[in-house]
Amino acid sequence: MLRLLALVLLVLPASALAIEVCGSGPRLNCVVDGDTFWWEGEKIRAMGYDTPEPTSNVCGGDVERELARKATARLVELFNTTKISIERHGKDKYGRTLAVVRSNGWQIGDILVGEGLARAWPDGCEFWCQTCN
């Protein structure tokens, strides 16, 4: 029973969304980067993939920053044009809610990895850092 309660599924129709990239103001509904967003004041880290960092820990320089910008823009686009579902799976060490996020039933991580905007997590190579063999 508790396990069932821990897996709350939220389905958001595209028309109900107006998500943008987070700014300096309050973070209620906005995208931080390609794998992290705020929904109704809750910070959520999408599971199963990783995107480049837009500002900190940048190993790939300008290439990484540009890829991060594209991944962030794509996540915003998916939130605003498709049916999104959020399946929560606890918290990470930073206090963010971990969740499997789907767009029209497809895992967003699979979409971004397939489009060359992300890597699979945890085993995918950080190709934007040029550390792949």
N, C-alpha and C positions, 0 to 999 in steps of 0.2 A: 504494500500500500504506500509506504513512504517513497519507495523507488518510483512509483507511478507519479506521485506528487512532485518529485524532483524533475521529472521530464515534462515540463509544461510546454505545450506547443502553441505558438502564437502565429496566426496567419494574417498577413496585412495585405489588403488589396491595393494595387498600385494607385488607384484614384485617391486613396486616403493618405498618401504619403506626399511629403514636400521636403525631402531630405536634401541638404547641401553639405558642403565641406564645412567642418567646424571653424568658427572664427574665435575671436577673443572673448565673446560674451558667454552667457550661460549655455551649457551643453545639455540640451534636452533631446533633440532628434537631429543628429548630424554625423557625418563620417569623418573620423580622425585620419585614417589612411586606408590602404587596400584590405586590411584584415581586422580593423577595429572601428567601432562606431558606438554612438550613444542612442539609446531608444528609451523614450519616456524617462529620462534621467538616469538610466542604468547603462554603465559602460560594459560593452560586450566585445569579446575577442572571439572571432570566428575560428573554428577548429578545422584542422586537416590541411591547412596551407599557410604559407608565409609570403608576405610581399616585402619589397625593398623599403628601407627607411627613408622618409623624406628629409629628416633633419639630423638626427643623432645616430651615432655608430655607423656612419656612412663609409663602407669599405670600397664602394665602386664610384665614388666621386659624382660628377655631373651625370654620368650615365645612370647611376642608381637613383639619383634624385628625379630624373626625367621619367624613369620607369615607375617610380613611386607615385609620381603625379598621374601617370596614365592609369595605374591600378586603382588609385583613389577615385579618379573620374569615372572609371568603369563601374566601381561599386555604387557610386552615386546614381549612375544611369540605371543599373539593375534595380535599385531600390525604388526609383521613380517610374519605371516602365513595366515592371513585372510583379507577379504575386510572390511575396516574400514570406517564408516561414522561418521561425526561430525556435529551435529545440534546445533548451538549456541543459547543461551538464555540469553544474557546480561552479566553483571559482578557481582561478589560478593564483599563483603566489603573489600577484600584484592586486588581488581583490576584484579583478574583472570577472564578469560572468563568462564562462566558456559555453559556446553554443555551435551547433551545426546549423548553418544558415543555407536555405535553399531559395532558388529563384525559379518559379514555375516548376517546382519539383526537382530541379537539378541542383546539386551542391555547388555553391558559389565557388568554392575552392577548385573544383573540377573545371569550371568555366574559365577562371582566371589562369589556372595552370595551362589549360588547353590553348589559351590565347597568348601565352608567353609573358604574362604579367605577374606570375607568382611561381613558387616552387611548392612541391608537396612537402608537408611537414609530418614527421621530423626528418625524413630520410632524403629529401630532395636537395640537390646541389644549389648553393647560392650563386647562380650563374652570373648575376650582375657584379659579383666580386671577382670573377674570372678565376675561381678556385676549383673548378671542375676538372676532373681527369678525362 
